[in-house]
Amino acid sequence: MADPTQVGLIVFSLNSAQDLSEKIARRLGVNLAPVTVKQFQNKETNVQLEMSVRGRDVFIIQSGQSEKSSCNDALMELLIMAHTCKIACARRIIGVIPYLPYSKQSKMNKRGSIPAKLIASLMCKSGLTSIITMDLHSKEIQGFYNVPVDNLRASPFIVRYISESVPDNRNAVIVAKNPASAYRATSFAERLRLGIAVIHGEQKETDYDQHDGRQSPPPRAHSSTSFSFDMFNENEASLDVPGFIPKEKPPMNVVGDVGGKIAIIVDDIIDDAATFVDAATVLRERGAYKIYVMVTHGLLSGDAPELIEGSEIDEVVVTNTVAHESKIARCSKIKSIDISQLLAEAIRRIHNGESMGYLFRNVPLED
């Protein structure tokens, strides 16, 4: 292994991706650079570089979640580390973030905010000059950043796993667990030359529009000390503005034939696993004799491993963008795909100033 003090490329690993970082470093033929990351008694994060980074290309590997710390701790470690390298005069500072935290919160939800945009601003301000990530939950997130974002895809690894490790895969059907996932499922189905099915009526969070104040009636004339228009005449009892019909959750149904087939559900994130378990139950009722779940980011929060173990799912395949060794120990159905080769090649190409286009060949936008 090359000594990081003797080469222009420096790779740091923070606390949330130690195993993945070691695999990437081995593929690059370098040792991980020394850095001390700790927390004080009051939970403040402290970062100390153990070598000079002046004029060097620095790659900081940190996933958005780990088994030892929360996503907020992982995020603060990354931000402080990037700023430390910035004031230490690093030439370029590239964040290698296999799972980007807060990527599921990229849209305005009622009276909420858009945390993904806030995180993008923080990362740019901290000193990161570019970012390498994988399978963003919403690809529009790239537009939140003022620095280049390379959104790599894990789909070639998943397609290869299906082709090589799923028995009788020619009798399989790709399943989208909700209509929003249909584009991704279609992309997998076309490359594998398989059929597609879509589950409609997935359990969703209840709408609380009637409680958030947006349907409150307008003030009546002279009933308030605040400014208001005299909206009503003597014959009007209310403001006649048409509204939407309240949404109702339709019964869960499968569009497509899964009878006597292997059902392969594809998605980008599996967190609490409840929706996947519900989908697997419906697929089994419709005649699927084996059910796989193929996902890029295996967050598997809470009791998700135990939920999967007792479900109709036969196997859950995730990549190692997020550490999940303890989850695998708790559930025999969870398998892992190593994507360190792809991240290592991306690092090598950026350091050498080579095109990243080769890594996106034949990979459609829908993935």
N, C-alpha and C positions, 0 to 999 in steps of 0.2 A: 504494500500500500504506500502511496505517495504521502510524504509529510506535508500537511497543509501549510506550513510556513515556507515551503519551497516551491509551491505552485501558485498560479494566479487565481485558481478556483478555490473558494472556501465554502464548506458546507457545515452549517450549524444545525443541531437538532435540539428542539425544546422538549417539554415534558410530555406532550400528547401523542408523539409519533416516534418513539424511540426505536421500536422494532423495524418499522418501515424505513426510517432514516438509515439504519445500519445496512439494510438490504440495498438501498440506493447508493450509499457510499461504496459498498463492495463492487457494485456494477460499474461505478465511475473509477474505481481503482484509487480512491483516496480515503484517508482517515477523517472521521468527524472532528471538526475543530473544537477545542476546549472552551466551554462556557459554563458559568455557574448561574443557575436559576433557582431562586428560593423565595419563600414567603416569610415575612416577619411575623411576630406574634399577633399583630393586628390584621393579618392577612394581606398586607401590601406586598406586591410583587417586586423583587429586586433582581437585576440582571448585571453580571460582571463578565466582560470579555477577558479571556485568558491569553490573548495574542493580538497583534496589530492587524487591522483590516485596511489600513490606509492604501488607497489606490487599487483595491482588489474587488473582484466580483464576489459578492456574498449571497449565498442562497440559504434562506431560513426555512427549515421544514417544520411545520406546525399544523396539525389538523384541528378542525373546529370543535372537536370533542374527544374526550379520552375516558378511560375507565378510572383514572385517579383524580381527575379534576373536572370542574364544570366547563361549559363552553365559554362562560364569562372569564374564568381564570385563564383559559387557553388564549382567548382573544387579547387579554391584557399582556400576557407574556409576549405575544407576537408584536404588539404595538410598541412596547417598551424596548424589545430587542431591536426592532427596526430603527427606532429613534436613537438607540445607543450606537448602532453602526453608522447612522447618518452623521452624528456629531464626532464620530471617530474617523470621518473622511473616507468611507468606503466609496469606490468608484460607482458601482451599481449595487442595489439591494433588491433582490428578487424574493418575494414570498412564495414558497411552495406550500399551498394550502389545499390538500386533497379534498377535504370536505369544508366548504365555506360556511361558517356559522351565520345564522339568521337569514339564510337564503330562502326559507319558506315564507318569510315576511317581506315580500317585495312589492306588495300592493296595498293600497289604502283600504282599510276595513272599517267601515262606518266612521266612528269618531276616533279611530286609532291613528297610527303614524306609519311610516315606511322605514322600519329599522335597517333594512338592507342598504338603503341609501345613506343612512347615518354611518353604518360600518364602513361603507366605501369611502366616505369623506375622512373618517378617522385613519384608515389605512394609507390613504394618499398623503395626508398631513404628517403621518408618523415618519415618512421617509422612503417607503417602498417605491421603487421605480418601475416595477412590473410584477405581475402575479401569474402563477401557474396554478390552476385548479382543475377540478374534474366534475363533469356532469352537474352543472348548475341547475338548481330546481327550476329557475326561470332564466332563459338565456338573455332576456332583456337586462339582467343585472349587470352585464358587461358595460352597458351604457351609463351606469352610475359612476364609473371610475374615470379618473382623469389620466390614468396610466394604462399601458397595454395589459390586457387580460387574455391569457391563452386557456381556453376552456376545453381540456382534453376529454376524450370519450372512452368509457370502459366497455362499450358495446362490442368491439372486436374480441375482447377476452371472453365476454359472456356468450357470444355466438360460437366461439371455438369450444367452450365448455359444453354447450348444448350438443354440438356436433360430435364431440369425442366422448363425453361422459354420461349422456342421458341415453339409456338403452331404448331401442325401438323409437328413436326420435323422429323417424319418418311418419309415425302415427301420432304426432303431437299437434297441438293447436296453441297458438300464442293468444294470451288472454290479457285484455285491458281491464283493470278492476274498476274503472269508471270511464265515462266518455272522454274526460280530459286526457286520459292516457292512451287514447286510440291511435294518435299519430305515432307515438313511440312504438306501440305494439305492431302497427302496420309496417314500420321500418324493419323490425326484427323478422316479421313474417315474410316479407319480400326477400330478404337475404337468405333465409333458411328454406324458402319455397314451401311455406306451410300456410295453413288457414288461420283465420283470426276470429276471436269471439270477444264481445264486449259485455261487461256486467253493468246493468243500469239499475239505479235505485239504491246506490251505496248510502249507508248511514252518514248523514252530515250533521254538523252542529246546528242547533236550533237557532232560528232567526229571532232576534229580540228587538226588531225595529219598533214594535209598539211600546218599548220601554226606554228607548234612547232619546225621546223628546222630539224626534223629527216628524212625528205625526200629531204633535200637540196642536190644538186649534188656534187660529190667530186671535189676538186680543180683540175684544169688542170695543167699540168706540166709547171713549170717556171712562173706561173701566180701569185704566192704568195711567200712572203718572209719567210713564216713558213715552217716547215719540211713537205714534202709530197713525195709520191712514184710516179714514172713515170708510171701511170696506162694505158696510151693510146699509141698505136702506130700510125703511120701516117694514117692508114685506119680506125681507130675507131673514132666514133663521140661521144659516150657516154658509160657508164658502163652498161653492160647488166645483171642486177640482177633482177630476177623476184620478183614481189611484190604481195600483197594480193589484191583481188578485193574489191573496196570500199563497205562498208556496206550500205544497204538501209533498212529503216524501213518498214517492211511488214504491210499490212492493219490489223487492229485489228480483231481478230477472236476468237471464242470460240470452243475449242476442247472438246466435251462432250455434253450431252443433258441436257439443263436446262429448256426446255419448260414446263410450268405448274408446276414448282417446286419452292421451297424456296432456293435461292442461299445464301450460307454463305461463305464470303471471309475471310480467316484466314491469318494473318501475324504477325510479331513481332513489327513493328513500324508504326504508322501513324503520318506523320508530316504535310505537307501542304495539304494533302488529295486530290490533283488533280488527281493522278493516280487511286485512289479508286473511285472517281466520274466518271472518264472516263470508268472504268471497269463496274460500276453499269449501266451506260447508255447502254453499249453493252449487258449486261445481260438482261436488260429490253427489248431491241429490239429482243433478242433471245427467249423471252417468259417467263422469270422468273417473278412470280407474287409478290414475296416479296424478299427483299435484305437486308441481315445483314452483318455487318463488325465486326469481332472479332479480337482484337489486344491487345497485352500485354502493350506496352508503348504508351500512348496517348499524344504525344507532342503537336499536334494540333496548330502549329505555325501560326502566321499571321491571315488571315481571314478564316482559315480552318473551324471554327464552322459555319460561315455564308454560306460557300460553301456547307457544308454537309446539312444544313437546306434546301437549295434550290435544292438539287440533288434528284436522283432516289433512294438513300439509305433510307431504312426505319428505321434502327437503327444501331448505332455504339456502341459497347461494349468494354470498355477498363478497365484495372486494375488501382489501385491507386498507381502504382510505381512512377508516376509523378502527382503532384497536378494539378487539373483541375476544381476546383469549379467554377471559372468565365467562363470557356468554357462551362460547363453544363448550366449555366445561359443564355448563348448566343445561345444555340442550344438545343431544346427539344429532339432531337434524340439521344443524347449522354447519355449512361448509364455507371455505374461504378461497378466493382467487387472488393471487399476488399480481399487483399492477406496478411494482417497483421498476420494472424494465422500461415502461412508458415514461414514467416521471424522470428516471435517470437520463433517458435519451433527450427529453425536453430540456433538462438542465445542460447537458453537453452541447446541444445545438445553440442555445441562447448564449452560453459562454463563448463559443467559437464564432458567433455571428452567422450561423447557418439558418436556412429557411426552416420554418416549422411546418410548411405545407405537407411534407411527407407523412407527418403524424396524423393528418386529417384526410388522407387519400381514401376515397370510396366510403367516407363516413358522412351520411346525410345530416342535414340540420335537425331532423326530427329526433335523432338519438339524444 
